[in-house]
Amino acid sequence: MSNSDSDGPSNNEWEDRGEVAWNEFDWERYLREQDASIARYRKLYEANAESPNRIDKVAEQMGWSIEDWTEEGGEIPDSDDDDDEAEDDMDFDDEDDVYTLHKNPIFISTKAIIGGLQEKWLESASLAKLPVPVSMALLNSLHRSEDQSAQAIHALDFGDYAMAISLFKRALNLVNSTFALLNSAETATIPAIVAFREHAQPALFDLREIWLRVISECREEIERPQEADEDDDKP
């Protein structure tokens, strides 16, 4: 996990940023770089769509730790560079790079997967002229699950693991609502929705898997101080 104290203030890279004197142009450049990370994840995810271990394969290709989704991940270079170039890049990263929510692997993977689902759904809804209430209900469910997960990641960054668990559980409930909408009697016979359901189900299960992994890590972090206290009490 990125943080070590869930009972106190955040003790992570937010506090290590120092005096970052960036203007609007600098932040716009930074945000565009993070948008590119989301686009890269989505491209890799689609390329590995047939792999049963796709979320782990994509995480590895993104340069993230497979065992720990809450760590800030680096990126694997796209090509082989010489040692001088690698050292220059490392110097630049140390001096200029900062961590925000946008660099969090959970944030990137969630935005990429849900963004792909929303785009596919809008395409299906427009071509098939689906009922507006059905279209809006599904988009709303996806949007709310993304929002709850983003709030959960904020809680992670500030070391509040219990709150993160509660928010991820809300996001999971909204994914279940999306499943229910796709499998309801009202939509089960509409060809466009049937086709979208076949595309969406693996992605929705992947979102569940990612969030459940983080929930498990959060619970381990919550229990760890208690175990340490018990050890200290032993003679």
PEZITA-V208719 format. One record per residue. N is the residue number from 1. SS is DSSP state (H for helix, E for strand, - for the rest). PHI is phi in radians with two decimals (none if undefined). NEAR is the number of other ideal C-beta (glycine too) atoms within 8 Angstrom. Layout:
n->{N,N}
ss->{SS,SS}
phi->{PHI,PHI}
near->{NEAR,NEAR}
//
This chain:
n->{1,2,3,4,5,6,7,8,9,10,11,12,13,14,15,16,17,18,19,20,21,22,23,24,25,26,27,28,29,30,31,32,33,34,35,36,37,38,39,40,41,42,43,44,45,46,47,48,49,50,51,52,53,54,55,56,57,58,59,60,61,62,63,64,65,66,67,68,69,70,71,72,73,74,75,76,77,78,79,80,81,82,83,84,85,86,87,88,89,90,91,92,93,94,95,96,97,98,99,100,101,102,103,104,105,106,107,108,109,110,111,112,113,114,115,116,117,118,119,120,121,122,123,124,125,126,127,128,129,130,131,132,133,134,135,136,137,138,139,140,141,142,143,144,145,146,147,148,149,150,151,152,153,154,155,156,157,158,159,160,161,162,163,164,165,166,167,168,169,170,171,172,173,174,175,176,177,178,179,180,181,182,183,184,185,186,187,188,189,190,191,192,193,194,195,196,197,198,199,200,201,202,203,204,205,206,207,208,209,210,211,212,213,214,215,216,217,218,219,220,221,222,223,224,225,226,227,228,229,230,231,232,233,234,235}
ss->{-,-,-,-,-,-,-,-,-,-,-,-,H,H,H,H,-,-,-,-,-,-,-,H,H,H,H,H,H,H,H,H,H,H,H,H,H,H,H,H,H,H,H,H,H,H,H,-,-,-,-,-,-,H,H,H,H,H,H,H,H,H,-,-,-,-,-,-,-,-,-,E,-,-,-,-,-,-,-,-,-,-,H,H,H,H,H,H,H,H,H,H,H,H,H,H,-,-,-,-,H,H,H,E,H,H,H,H,H,H,H,H,H,H,H,H,H,H,H,H,H,H,H,H,H,H,H,H,-,-,-,H,H,H,H,H,H,H,H,H,H,H,H,H,H,H,H,H,H,H,H,H,H,H,H,H,H,-,-,-,H,H,H,H,H,H,H,H,H,H,H,H,H,H,H,H,H,H,H,H,H,H,-,-,-,-,-,-,-,-,H,H,H,H,H,H,H,H,H,H,H,H,H,H,H,H,H,H,H,H,H,H,H,H,H,H,H,H,H,H,H,H,H,H,H,H,H,H,H,H,H,H,H,-,-}
phi->{none,-1.36,-2.00,-2.07,-2.37,-1.47,-1.77,-2.27,-1.09,-1.04,-2.22,-2.38,-1.24,-1.01,-1.45,-1.73,-1.28,1.20,-1.63,-1.56,-1.67,-1.78,-1.72,-1.10,-1.10,-1.08,-1.21,-1.11,-1.08,-1.06,-1.16,-1.14,-1.12,-1.28,-1.06,-1.15,-1.14,-1.13,-1.08,-1.14,-1.04,-1.08,-1.10,-1.17,-1.10,-1.17,-1.20,-1.81,-1.01,-1.52,-1.44,-1.18,-1.89,-1.09,-1.19,-1.29,-1.14,-1.19,-1.03,-1.13,-1.20,-1.39,1.52,-1.70,-1.31,-1.19,-1.32,-2.42,-1.23,-1.55,-1.38,-1.22,-1.71,-1.51,-2.27,-1.39,-1.01,-1.31,-2.51,-1.36,-1.92,-1.34,-1.09,-1.13,-1.13,-1.08,-1.15,-1.09,-1.09,-1.11,-1.10,-1.14,-1.09,-1.09,-1.47,-1.85,-1.35,-2.27,-1.82,-2.35,-0.88,-1.15,-1.66,-1.21,-1.00,-1.17,-1.09,-1.10,-1.15,-1.13,-1.06,-1.17,-1.20,-1.19,-1.05,-1.13,-1.15,-1.09,-1.12,-1.12,-1.18,-1.08,-1.12,-1.14,-1.15,-1.26,-1.25,-1.65,0.90,-1.24,-0.99,-1.01,-1.02,-1.16,-1.08,-1.20,-1.10,-1.25,-1.08,-1.12,-1.10,-1.13,-1.10,-1.18,-1.15,-1.12,-1.12,-1.11,-1.18,-1.12,-1.11,-1.12,-1.20,-1.00,-1.08,-1.04,-1.12,-1.74,1.36,-1.70,-1.23,-1.13,-1.13,-1.03,-1.05,-1.07,-1.24,-1.11,-1.13,-1.11,-1.08,-1.11,-1.08,-1.25,-1.12,-1.08,-1.14,-1.12,-1.00,-1.09,-1.09,-1.24,-1.95,-1.26,-1.10,-1.19,-1.93,-1.11,-1.83,-1.46,-0.93,-1.10,-1.29,-1.05,-1.15,-1.15,-1.05,-1.10,-1.31,-1.44,-1.00,-1.03,-1.17,-1.14,-1.14,-1.15,-1.04,-1.02,-1.11,-1.06,-1.18,-1.15,-1.08,-1.20,-1.01,-1.07,-1.13,-1.08,-1.14,-1.10,-1.17,-1.14,-1.38,-1.06,-1.08,-1.10,-1.13,-1.13,-1.11,-1.10,-1.14,-1.19,-1.35,-1.25,-1.20}
near->{12,9,14,5,8,11,5,6,6,9,9,11,9,9,7,7,8,4,3,6,4,6,6,5,6,8,9,8,8,12,9,8,8,12,8,8,13,12,9,9,13,12,8,12,15,8,6,10,8,4,7,3,6,12,11,8,11,13,14,10,8,15,8,11,8,7,3,8,12,11,10,9,11,6,7,8,7,3,4,3,8,5,6,6,8,10,8,8,9,8,8,9,8,7,6,6,7,8,10,8,9,10,11,12,13,14,13,15,14,13,10,13,13,12,10,12,12,11,8,11,14,9,8,13,11,7,7,10,5,11,5,6,6,12,11,8,9,12,11,8,13,14,9,9,14,12,8,13,15,11,9,16,13,9,12,18,13,9,15,9,15,9,9,15,12,8,13,15,9,9,15,11,8,13,13,8,9,14,10,8,12,13,8,8,4,5,11,9,4,9,6,11,14,10,9,12,10,7,9,13,10,8,11,12,8,11,14,10,9,13,14,9,9,15,12,8,12,15,10,9,11,11,8,8,9,8,8,8,8,8,7,6,5,5,1}
//
